[in-house]
Amino acid sequence: MSINSINYGASLLGQSVRNINNQLSNLSTQLATGLKSTNYAGMGVNEGFAVAARSQLANVSAFGDTITNVNTIISAANTALQSLSDTGGQVQSAAAGTPQNLTGSGQTIGQQNAQSELSSIVGILNTQVGDRYIFSGSAINTPAVASADDILNGSGTKAGLKQLIAERQQADLGTTGLGRLVISAPTATSVQVAEDVAGSPFGMKLGSVSSSLTNATVSGPSGSPPAVAVDLTAGNPNSGDQISFAFNLPDGTTESIQLTASSAVPTPSGSFAIGTTPALTTANLNAALNTAIGTLANTKLVAASAVEAGDNFFNTDGTAAGSVVNNQASTPAPVSGTTALSGLAGTNSLSASFVPGNTITVNGTTISFVASGATGNQLNVTDNVQALLSKIDQITGSSKPSTVSGGVITLRTDNAAALSITSSNATAFAALGFSGTVTAAQPPLRVSGSPLGSATSLTNGSANTVSWYTGNSGPGSARGSSTVRIDTSQTVQFGAQANEQAIRQQLQSIAVYAAVTLPPSGTNSAAAVAALSDRTAANLTPQLGQQTIQDIQTDFAAAQTAMKDATARQTQTKTALQNLVDQTEGISQDEVASQLLALQNSLQASYQATSMLAQLSLTKFL
């Protein structure tokens, strides 16, 4: 009789063999996958930290993708800006070069080249990165600017820059071609030069007059509209005596003419003949003034008019002009910069006074009137009109100062849409020439009225004028029009808009230069194009305090630096997080291999023991 083999499956040795097999299977899986387990349950007590780390790693990866995309956009923008700067330099060099000879087309070679450069600039400003127009601000799906042809020539029923220049030139020259100045002879021995309408934005404005004319009485500019009078009642001037007139032109420049009394025959250029009587001398001065002012109007005024028309077309600035008002002097005279804001009857003060406690609110900021000791946004009631205008300009941030001439106050602003001025003292406000809420006409601005040569105001032309900028024009900074998060608690701004001052100024100057055409054989054409070229070269030179292309590039450089720093931090964070995940979920291949070898040896020994036991019988046991 034989003894059956012992049942080892349920024995302690059998269970040990099965455990070793399971361990071998697990270690083999770890070696193959590099992970401790194929499920979270087998990862250990620290797996919660690893899960959180994986979430953070995903965020870091997303930030990295964002930074890569934004760097691509900024690099493209910087390349475009550099091209703009180079293009502006080329046009500036051509405008500053000499001679400025007109071709048969009515333009210089530099102007003709500027037309090509304008098309190039439009293409640059409509640059896309992927499906994003980078100079359109937040309107990333919209081209930044209209086509060069639409800008210059208009589209359909909407006027372009050339038409605005032509209209503005008619308004600035006036019906007599004298720049809206009226030259008259009140008496046989006097001559007067006056502006045609007080407060008109068109034509040349009398700035000042200086005289060394013997026996002459020279007065002004004064009155409304302002006028300068020269009276030779006392006798003739001496040969060599001079009189000079300074005129303010629409683009903010100042030009002058100088006439010299002369007894030479023939009378030299720039002179007026001394006649046998003061009346004849006055007639000669009158004729010389007509010639000199006419020449100035048809040369430098034409150039200044084109530049200002360009500003009316491209810029966001504007003006608000009041009505003609007089002071309460014994003999009332037009209000001027020296007119006091309060005073007694018979003095050079407003006809109705501001008193302590009154306010004027400018774009939401309040100017308060006090009896004395004004600080901050306060004015003393004894201050003058010029002090008030300076305070208003300080609040609006206007790059052009507000003015008062011929009893008319003209307020200026770089953002016509934002201008809003009111006062708690309606009567005193009216004494300044204003009522209700003062606002400015919205750009683009067109000459209002017909005939154009006698127009006296500008009007909003948005309904019938091409909009050159078609991107985002909402509130806030250009850079702030595009913002992204590059880290958990950090964002960068990388927006750009074609209507930023530095970009707009360059586009505007080149477009005006390209748009003006003059009669090739015109008497004054050569001088007019030379004046336009001078202004173009000057306007393409950044002015102190104005934004430059380099300023925009500096902003982008700051954003790139911030992203570079964020990337460096995230690289360190990513390494630390990945180490945490690896330590929690990963294995050491050397350690696992060593454990496998030990288990294989143990399993082999167990199998040998099991084999021996499996062959055991009572006979063998005994």
C-alpha positions in Angstrom: 0.0 0.0 0.0 1.4 3.4 -1.1 1.0 6.8 0.6 -0.5 9.6 -1.6 1.5 12.9 -2.0 0.9 15.6 0.5 -1.4 18.6 -0.8 1.2 21.4 -0.9 -1.2 24.0 -2.5 -2.8 24.8 0.8 0.4 24.5 2.7 2.6 27.4 3.9 5.2 26.4 1.4 2.7 26.6 -1.5 1.5 30.0 -0.4 5.0 31.2 -0.3 5.6 30.1 -3.8 2.5 31.8 -5.0 3.6 35.0 -3.2 7.0 34.9 -4.9 5.3 34.4 -8.3 3.1 37.4 -7.6 6.1 39.5 -6.6 8.0 38.4 -9.7 5.0 39.4 -11.8 4.7 42.8 -10.2 8.5 43.5 -10.4 8.5 42.4 -14.1 5.6 44.9 -14.8 7.5 47.7 -12.9 10.6 47.0 -14.9 8.7 47.1 -18.2 6.6 50.2 -17.4 9.1 52.1 -15.1 6.2 52.7 -12.7 5.5 51.2 -9.2 2.0 50.3 -10.3 -0.5 50.5 -13.1 -3.2 52.0 -10.8 -3.2 54.7 -8.2 -4.0 52.2 -5.4 -0.6 50.7 -5.8 1.4 53.9 -5.8 1.6 54.4 -2.1 0.5 57.1 0.4 2.3 60.0 -1.5 0.3 59.5 -4.7 -2.0 62.5 -3.7 1.0 64.8 -4.0 1.9 63.3 -7.4 -1.6 63.9 -8.7 -1.4 67.5 -7.6 2.1 67.8 -9.2 0.8 66.5 -12.5 -1.9 69.2 -12.5 0.8 71.9 -11.9 3.0 70.4 -14.6 0.0 70.7 -17.0 -0.3 74.4 -16.1 3.4 75.0 -16.5 3.3 73.3 -20.0 0.3 75.5 -20.9 2.1 78.7 -19.8 5.1 77.6 -21.8 3.0 77.3 -25.0 1.5 80.7 -24.3 4.9 82.3 -23.9 6.1 80.7 -27.1 3.1 82.0 -29.0 3.4 85.5 -27.5 7.2 85.6 -28.3 6.4 84.8 -31.9 3.9 87.7 -32.1 6.3 90.1 -30.4 9.1 89.1 -32.7 6.9 89.7 -35.8 5.8 93.1 -34.3 9.4 94.1 -33.7 10.4 93.2 -37.2 7.5 95.3 -38.5 8.4 98.2 -36.3 12.0 98.1 -37.5 10.8 98.2 -41.1 8.6 101.2 -40.2 11.5 103.0 -38.7 13.7 102.3 -41.7 11.0 103.4 -44.1 10.5 106.6 -42.2 14.2 107.3 -42.3 14.3 106.9 -46.1 11.4 109.3 -46.7 12.9 111.8 -44.2 16.2 111.7 -46.1 14.4 112.3 -49.4 12.4 115.2 -48.0 15.5 116.8 -46.4 17.6 116.4 -49.5 18.1 119.2 -52.0 17.1 120.3 -54.6 13.4 119.6 -54.4 12.6 119.7 -58.1 9.1 119.1 -59.4 8.7 116.6 -62.2 6.0 116.8 -64.9 3.7 114.9 -62.6 3.6 117.8 -60.1 5.6 116.0 -57.5 9.2 115.5 -56.6 11.0 112.1 -57.0 10.9 111.9 -53.2 7.1 112.3 -53.2 6.6 109.7 -55.8 8.7 107.3 -53.8 6.7 108.1 -50.8 3.6 106.8 -52.5 5.3 103.4 -52.8 6.5 103.6 -49.2 3.0 104.4 -48.1 1.8 101.1 -49.6 4.6 99.3 -47.9 3.7 100.8 -44.6 0.1 99.7 -45.0 1.2 96.2 -45.7 3.5 96.2 -42.6 0.7 97.5 -40.4 -1.6 94.7 -41.7 0.8 92.0 -40.8 -0.7 88.8 -39.6 0.7 86.1 -37.3 -1.5 83.1 -37.8 -5.0 84.5 -37.9 -4.1 87.5 -35.7 -3.6 91.1 -37.1 -1.0 92.3 -34.7 -1.5 96.1 -35.0 -5.3 96.0 -34.6 -5.4 95.9 -30.8 -8.1 93.6 -29.5 -9.8 93.5 -32.9 -7.4 90.7 -33.9 -9.6 89.5 -36.8 -9.7 92.9 -38.5 -7.0 94.5 -40.7 -5.4 97.5 -38.9 -5.6 100.1 -41.7 -7.4 100.8 -44.9 -5.6 100.3 -48.2 -3.2 103.0 -49.4 -5.5 103.8 -52.3 -8.5 104.3 -50.1 -6.5 106.5 -47.7 -5.3 108.7 -50.5 -8.2 108.7 -53.0 -11.2 107.7 -50.9 -13.7 104.9 -51.4 -17.1 105.2 -53.0 -18.8 108.2 -51.5 -16.2 108.6 -48.8 -13.4 111.1 -49.3 -9.8 110.4 -49.0 -6.8 112.5 -47.8 -6.3 114.2 -51.2 -9.8 115.6 -51.1 -9.5 116.8 -47.5 -6.2 118.6 -48.4 -7.8 120.3 -51.4 -10.8 121.4 -49.3 -8.6 122.7 -46.4 -6.4 124.6 -48.8 -9.4 126.5 -50.2 -10.5 127.3 -46.6 -7.0 128.4 -45.6 -6.2 130.6 -48.6 -9.7 132.2 -48.6 -11.4 133.8 -51.5 -8.6 136.4 -52.1 -5.7 134.0 -51.8 -4.2 136.0 -48.9 -4.6 133.4 -46.2 -7.8 134.8 -44.8 -6.2 138.1 -44.1 -7.8 141.4 -45.0 -5.5 144.2 -46.1 -7.2 147.6 -46.1 -6.4 151.4 -46.0 -8.6 153.0 -43.3 -7.1 156.4 -44.3 -4.8 157.7 -47.0 -1.8 157.4 -44.7 -2.6 154.1 -42.9 -2.7 150.4 -43.8 -4.3 147.7 -41.7 -3.8 143.9 -41.8 -6.6 142.0 -40.0 -7.9 138.4 -39.7 -11.2 138.0 -41.5 -13.2 136.2 -38.7 -12.4 136.0 -35.0 -11.9 132.4 -33.8 -11.8 130.9 -37.3 -9.5 127.9 -37.5 -8.5 128.7 -41.0 -5.8 130.9 -42.6 -2.9 132.8 -41.1 -3.2 134.4 -37.6 -1.5 137.6 -36.6 1.2 136.8 -34.1 3.1 140.0 -33.5 4.6 143.0 -35.3 7.8 144.9 -34.8 8.8 148.1 -36.5 11.7 150.5 -36.8 9.8 152.8 -39.2 10.5 156.4 -38.4 7.4 158.7 -38.1 5.2 155.6 -38.1 2.6 154.5 -35.4 2.3 150.8 -35.3 -0.4 149.1 -33.1 -1.8 145.6 -32.5 -2.5 142.9 -32.9 -5.7 143.9 -31.1 -9.4 144.0 -31.5 -11.8 141.3 -32.7 -10.9 140.0 -35.2 -7.3 140.9 -34.4 -5.7 143.6 -36.6 -2.4 145.4 -37.0 -2.4 149.1 -38.0 0.5 151.1 -39.5 -0.1 154.9 -39.7 2.3 157.2 -41.5 0.5 160.5 -40.7 3.6 161.9 -39.1 5.7 161.6 -42.2 7.8 159.2 -44.3 10.2 156.6 -42.8 13.9 156.6 -43.5 15.5 154.4 -46.1 16.5 151.1 -44.4 13.7 151.3 -41.8 11.9 147.9 -41.4 8.7 146.4 -40.3 8.2 142.7 -39.6 5.0 140.7 -39.3 4.9 137.2 -37.6 2.0 134.9 -38.5 0.9 131.7 -36.9 0.0 129.0 -39.5 -2.5 126.2 -39.1 0.0 123.5 -38.4 1.4 125.3 -35.4 4.5 126.8 -37.2 5.3 130.5 -37.3 6.4 132.4 -40.4 7.2 136.1 -40.9 7.6 138.7 -43.6 9.9 141.7 -43.4 9.6 144.8 -45.5 12.2 147.5 -45.8 11.6 151.1 -46.6 13.8 152.0 -49.6 14.6 155.0 -51.8 16.5 152.9 -54.3 15.3 152.7 -57.9 14.3 150.1 -58.9 12.8 149.0 -55.5 14.6 145.9 -54.2 12.8 142.7 -53.5 11.3 142.7 -50.1 11.1 146.5 -49.9 8.5 149.2 -50.4 9.3 152.5 -52.1 9.4 155.7 -50.1 7.1 158.1 -52.0 7.2 161.8 -52.2 4.3 162.0 -49.7 3.3 159.7 -46.8 0.1 158.8 -48.7 2.2 157.5 -51.7 4.5 155.6 -49.3 1.4 154.1 -47.6 0.1 153.0 -51.0 3.5 151.4 -51.7 3.5 149.6 -48.3 0.0 148.4 -49.0 1.0 146.9 -52.4 4.2 145.4 -50.9 2.1 143.8 -48.1 -0.3 142.3 -50.6 2.6 140.8 -52.6 4.5 139.5 -49.6 1.4 138.0 -47.8 0.1 136.6 -51.1 3.5 134.8 -51.7 3.6 133.5 -48.1 0.0 132.3 -48.4 0.6 130.4 -51.6 3.9 128.8 -50.5 4.3 128.1 -46.8 0.6 128.3 -46.0 -0.2 125.8 -48.7 2.3 123.4 -47.1 1.0 124.1 -43.6 -2.5 123.6 -44.8 -1.7 120.2 -46.2 0.0 119.1 -42.9 -3.0 120.3 -40.9 -5.5 118.6 -43.2 -3.5 115.4 -42.6 -3.9 116.0 -38.9 -7.6 116.5 -39.4 -7.8 113.1 -41.3 -5.5 111.0 -39.1 -5.4 112.4 -35.6 -7.9 112.2 -32.8 -7.3 115.7 -31.6 -9.8 118.6 -31.8 -10.7 122.0 -30.7 -13.7 123.8 -29.1 -14.0 127.5 -29.8 -16.2 129.9 -27.8 -17.9 133.0 -29.0 -16.4 136.5 -29.0 -16.6 138.1 -25.5 -15.4 141.4 -24.1 -14.1 142.4 -20.8 -15.7 145.0 -18.5 -13.2 147.7 -18.9 -14.3 151.3 -19.2 -13.9 150.8 -22.9 -14.8 147.1 -23.3 -12.1 145.2 -25.3 -11.9 141.6 -26.3 -11.0 139.2 -23.5 -7.3 138.2 -23.6 -5.0 136.1 -21.6 -4.4 138.8 -19.1 -8.1 139.3 -18.4 -8.9 138.6 -14.7 -11.4 135.9 -13.8 -13.1 138.3 -11.4 -13.0 142.0 -10.9 -14.9 145.3 -10.6 -16.6 147.1 -13.4 -14.2 149.2 -15.4 -11.3 146.7 -15.1 -9.8 144.2 -17.4 -11.9 141.3 -16.0 -14.6 139.0 -17.1 -18.1 140.6 -17.5 -19.3 138.2 -14.8 -16.9 137.0 -12.1 -16.1 133.6 -10.7 -16.3 133.5 -6.9 -14.9 131.2 -4.2 -16.7 127.8 -4.3 -17.4 127.9 -8.0 -16.1 125.0 -10.1 -15.2 124.1 -13.7 -15.2 120.3 -14.4 -12.8 119.2 -17.1 -13.1 115.6 -18.3 -14.3 114.6 -14.8 -11.6 116.5 -12.9 -12.8 119.5 -10.9 -11.1 122.9 -10.8 -12.1 124.8 -7.7 -12.0 128.6 -7.3 -10.7 130.0 -4.0 -10.1 133.4 -2.6 -6.4 133.0 -2.4 -3.6 130.4 -1.8 -4.7 128.1 -4.6 -3.0 124.6 -4.7 -3.4 121.6 -7.0 -6.5 121.8 -9.1 -7.5 125.2 -7.6 -7.4 128.7 -9.0 -7.6 132.0 -7.2 -10.5 134.1 -8.3 -7.9 136.8 -9.0 -6.0 134.7 -11.5 -6.4 135.4 -15.2 -7.7 133.7 -18.3 -4.3 132.3 -19.3 -3.9 130.7 -15.9 -7.3 129.0 -16.4 -6.3 127.8 -19.9 -3.0 126.4 -18.6 -4.9 124.5 -15.9 -7.3 123.0 -18.4 -4.5 122.0 -20.7 -2.7 120.3 -17.7 -5.8 118.2 -17.1 -6.5 117.3 -20.7 -2.9 116.7 -21.5 -3.1 118.6 -24.7 0.1 118.7 -26.7 -1.0 122.1 -28.2 -1.8 124.9 -25.8 -5.3 126.4 -25.8 -5.4 130.0 -26.9 -7.3 133.3 -26.7 -7.4 135.7 -29.7 -9.8 138.4 -30.6 -11.9 137.7 -27.6 -12.3 134.0 -28.7 -11.0 131.2 -26.4 -10.0 128.1 -28.3 -9.6 124.9 -26.2 -7.4 122.2 -27.6 -7.3 118.5 -26.8 -5.5 115.4 -28.1 -8.6 113.3 -27.6 -11.7 115.1 -29.0 -13.9 112.2 -27.9 -13.0 112.8 -24.3 -13.4 116.6 -24.1 -16.2 117.6 -21.7 -16.2 120.9 -19.8 -18.9 122.3 -17.6 -19.1 125.0 -14.9 -21.2 125.5 -11.7 -21.3 129.3 -12.6 -23.2 129.5 -15.9 -23.0 133.3 -16.0 -19.2 133.5 -15.5 -18.8 130.5 -18.0 -20.7 132.5 -20.6 -18.4 135.4 -19.9 -15.6 133.1 -21.2 -17.7 132.5 -24.4 -19.1 129.1 -23.5 -22.4 127.7 -22.4 -23.7 124.3 -21.3 -21.3 121.4 -21.9 -18.3 122.2 -24.1 -17.4 119.4 -26.5 -15.2 119.1 -29.6 -16.1 118.0 -33.1 -15.1 114.3 -33.6 -12.4 113.5 -36.1 -12.0 113.1 -39.0 -12.6 116.8 -39.4 -13.9 118.4 -42.6 -14.3 122.0 -43.6 -17.9 123.1 -42.9 -19.8 125.5 -45.0 -19.9 126.7 -48.6 -18.1 128.4 -50.3 -15.0 126.7 -48.7 -13.0 129.9 -49.0 -15.2 131.7 -46.4 -15.9 128.7 -44.1 -15.4 129.4 -40.4 -15.5 125.9 -38.7 -14.7 122.3 -38.9 -17.2 119.5 -38.6 -17.3 115.8 -37.9 -16.7 114.0 -41.2 -17.0 110.4 -40.1 -20.1 109.8 -42.3 -18.4 110.9 -45.5 -14.7 110.3 -45.0 -12.6 107.1 -45.1 -11.6 105.7 -41.7 -8.0 105.0 -42.1 -7.7 103.0 -38.9 -10.0 100.0 -38.7 -8.7 98.2 -35.6 -9.7 98.5 -32.0 -10.1 102.0 -30.8 -11.6 101.4 -27.3 -10.4 102.8 -24.0 -7.2 101.8 -22.4 -3.6 101.6 -23.6 -2.6 100.0 -26.8 -0.4 97.5 -25.0 -3.3 96.6 -22.7 -5.5 95.6 -25.7 -3.9 92.2 -25.5 -3.1 90.6 -22.2 -2.2 87.0 -21.4 -1.3 85.1 -18.2 2.2 83.7 -18.3 2.3 82.4 -14.7 -0.1 81.7 -11.9 0.0 85.3 -10.7 1.6 87.2 -13.6 0.4 88.6 -16.8 2.0 90.5 -19.7 0.6 93.0 -22.1 1.6 92.8 -25.8 -1.0 94.6 -27.8 -0.2 97.1 -30.5 -2.3 99.5 -32.5 -1.6 101.3 -35.7 -3.1 104.5 -34.3 -0.5 104.9 -31.6 1.2 108.3 -31.8 4.6 107.1 -33.1 3.1 104.9 -35.8 0.3 107.3 -36.7 2.6 110.3 -37.0 4.9 108.4 -39.4 2.0 107.2 -41.5 0.4 110.6 -41.5 3.6 112.5 -42.5 4.4 110.1 -45.4 0.8 110.1 -46.6 0.6 113.9 -46.7 3.9 114.1 -48.5 2.7 111.6 -51.1 -0.7 113.2 -51.5 0.2 116.8 -52.5 0.5 117.6 -56.1 1.3 121.1 -57.4 1.2 122.7 -60.9 4.6 121.8 -62.4 5.1 125.3 -63.8 3.3 127.3 -61.1 5.0 130.5 -59.9 5.0 129.4 -56.3 5.1 125.6 -56.7 8.8 125.2 -56.1 8.7 127.2 -52.9 5.5 125.4 -51.8 7.0 121.9 -52.3 10.2 123.0 -50.5 8.1 124.1 -47.5 6.2 120.8 -47.5 9.5 118.9 -47.7 10.9 120.8 -44.7 7.8 120.1 -42.7 7.8 116.4 -43.7 11.4 116.0 -42.6 10.7 117.8 -39.3 7.5 115.8 -38.6 9.3 112.5 -39.1 11.8 113.5 -36.4 10.4 112.5 -33.0 9.8 115.5 -30.7 10.8 115.6 -27.0 8.0 114.0 -24.9 6.4 112.3 -27.9 6.2 108.5 -28.3 8.7 106.9 -30.6 8.9 103.6 -32.4 11.7 102.7 -30.0 9.4 103.3 -27.1 7.0 100.6 -28.4 9.9 98.2 -28.9 11.1 98.9 -25.3 7.6 97.9 -24.1 7.8 94.7 -26.0 11.4 94.1 -24.7 10.1 94.4 -21.2 7.3 91.8 -21.9 9.9 89.5 -23.3 12.1 89.9 -20.3 9.2 89.1 -18.0 8.4 86.0 -20.0 12.1 84.9 -20.0 12.2 85.2 -16.2 8.9 83.3 -15.9 10.3 80.6 -18.2 13.3 80.2 -16.0 11.2 79.9 -12.9 8.9 77.4 -14.5 11.8 75.3 -15.7 12.9 75.0 -12.1 9.4 74.3 -10.9 8.9 71.7 -13.6 12.1 69.9 -12.6 11.0 69.9 -8.9 7.5 68.7 -9.8 8.7 66.0 -12.1 11.1 64.8 -9.5 8.2 64.5 -7.0 6.2 62.5 -9.5 9.2 60.3 -10.4 9.9 59.6 -6.7 6.3 58.8 -5.9 5.4 56.8 -9.0 8.8 55.7 -10.5 11.2 52.9 -9.7 14.9 52.3 -9.6 15.6 49.8 -12.3 18.8 48.5 -10.6 16.9 47.9 -7.4 14.0 46.2 -9.1 16.5 44.0 -11.1 18.2 43.1 -7.9 14.9 42.1 -6.2 14.0 40.1 -9.3 17.2 38.1 -9.1 16.7 37.5 -5.4 13.2 36.3 -5.9 14.2 34.1 -8.8 16.7 32.4 -6.6 14.2 32.0 -3.8 11.6 30.7 -6.3 14.1 28.2 -7.7 14.9 26.9 -4.2 11.2 26.7 -3.4 10.5 24.7 -6.5 13.3 22.3 -5.7 11.9 21.9 -2.2 8.4 21.4 -3.6 9.7 18.8 -6.1 11.3 16.9 -3.4 8.2 17.0 -1.2 6.0 16.0 -4.2 8.0 12.7 -4.6 7.8 11.9 -0.9 6.3 8.5 0.2 6.1 6.6 3.4 8.8 4.2 2.2 11.1 7.2 1.3 10.1 9.0 4.5 11.0 5.8 6.5 
